[in-house]
């Protein structure tokens, strides 16, 4: 059986704790790999390696850093198929989706390659007689990332390339459910010439996470995951004096107005709700159909959903793969089983679905629930699976109020031909990312990703300008080279004259 160990100080390190977790192939249900769980001592070793590396990496030239990142980008491009295969084998998503994940991660590596522009400071000359003021940004030191199972390559690449480009060193704790992509990312970074200790990977569970949150040498923590865990990460890390960006869960709404192109809206709803089996924090999980749009839209969604091909991720004909674990599959199914009793109309029930020859896989079909009450569990909870809820509203105002009453505010979208309504929506909706006739409004790498309300804990979004600011801190330097004739004691308040 394959064993995934840690990557510390530029080399693979066997787990010393003796504790391992199982990694399964979601398509077969078979345990294919074991992953070492780090002890406190092993986390400490990774942080120590990062701290030692920071002594030289933090003062390395921008030219040195970007040269390595350019080589790294080329290696990632050459190995994108291998990365995608690892993602499919451990997460279960179809190969095309896995390739898309790698491509979106590469966008942030490309942004990091241009860090020289992002780190340019500011200079004001002659603010007073012979006085100049400069503003610069400097790295924090050792920073950590804790990443989720649903994007085992992309989300780590949202973090560490920018962090190390800014001069920090990094300790990554990937999901224990699909850890292999993170190890390959670290190996390729070493091959690109990244010095030992700059990027470290420790696998594990809550023991590893809690040590990173409390370790005195970790200056900042980045996290992507569920809202309860994000809240915990933010609270504990900030209590220990760390800077934190913790991205939480979501219930992303898509508002469909009566004037919308309903075929386009149905295509978008199916793609956004069921892509990657709904295991996306930006998945559309609630469609709000306004007025006369409802019945026709639901019929069109059902027609398309019934044609989706579900199968193993390595089968080129598959459009949707299995869920990550059997336990998660059963939890997702429970929302569909209880929907009718809570007042929803079950249009499609995907529970009980299997794939011939892969009966032990973590399979579930597509489910569609209509006329879902706002107090139903399927609406109130983040399901994180291929279950789409449709709610009805009589007007734009009612639909907007419904969306804004959600505790989450990650992403949202409106489908309409009315520019005025679209403009109102983008200004009035309470969410961090908004799509106009775009169902999954994930920003490109040079903008920032993040939500509002219970979808984000901390002041900074991830990547883009917010990412650079998160991984650096500002310093203002006031300089004067006085003429000896100007010397003398002056106890007055400094003036700008």
LINNOR-V352567 format. One line per field, one symbol per residue. phi: phi as a letter, one per 30 degrees, with the letter a starting at -180 (. if undefined). psi: psi as a letter, one per 30 degrees, with the letter a starting at -180 (. if undefined). burial: + if it has 24 or more other ideal C-beta (glycine too) atoms within 12 Angstrom, else -. Layout:
phi=???
psi=???
burial=???
This chain:
phi=.dccccbbhiadbddcdicbcdbcdddciddcbbbdcddeddddddddddddddecddcdddddddddddddedddddcddddddddddccjddedddddddddddeddddddcdeddcddbbcchdbeiccbbcbbbddkdbbbbbcddbdcddeddcdddddddjdcbbccddddbddedddedddddddjddeidbbbcclbdeddddddcddccdabcbblddededdeddddddcicdbbbccdabdcbdcddddddddddeddddddcdhhidbdcddcbcccchddeddddddddedddcdccaeddceddcbcdddbdddeddddddddcdddcjdcddbccdidbceibdcdccaddcbcchdddcdedcdcddiadbcccccbdaedddddddddddcadbaabcaccdddddedddcdcadbbcchbdbddddddccclcchdcabjccdchidddddddbbdbcccbbcddedcdkdbdddeccb
psi=kkkjaljkhglkkkkffgkllkkljffffkjflkkkkkleeeeeeeeeeeeeefeeefglleeeeeeeeeeeeeeeefgeeeeeeeeeefeflleeeeeeeeeeefeeeeeefgfeefgkakkjlhfljgkkkkklkllebkllkjllffifeeeeffdeeeeeefgllkjkjlkffifeeeeeeeeeeeefgklkfekkkklabeeeeeeeffkfgjflkkkkaleeeeeeeeeeeefgglkkjjkaalikkjkjlffljfeeeeeeeeefefkhgghkfgkjfkkjkkbffdeeeeeeeeeeeffkjkakfgjffkfkalleleeeeeeeefeeegeefggljjekjglgklkkfhfglikkakkkklhklfgkefefljehlijkkklkkfleeeeeeeeffkflhdlllkjlfjeeeeeeefffkilfkkkjgjeihkllfgllklalbgfkjlfkllaaeeeeeeglklkkkkkkilkffgllkjglkklh.
burial=---+++++++--+-+-+--++++++++++---++++++++-+++++++++++++--++-+-+-+++-+++-++-++--++-++++++++++++++++++++++++++++++++++--++-----------------++++++++++++++++++++++++++++++++++++++++++++++++++++++-++++++++++++++-+++++++++-+++++++++++-++++++-++--+-+++++++++++++++++-+-+-++++++++++++++++++++++++++++-++--++-+++-++--+-+++++---+++++++++-++-+++-+++++--+-++++++++-+-+--+--++++++++++++-+-++++++++++++++++++--+--++-++-++++++++++++----++--++--+++++++++++++++-+--+++++++++++-+++++++++++++-------------------------
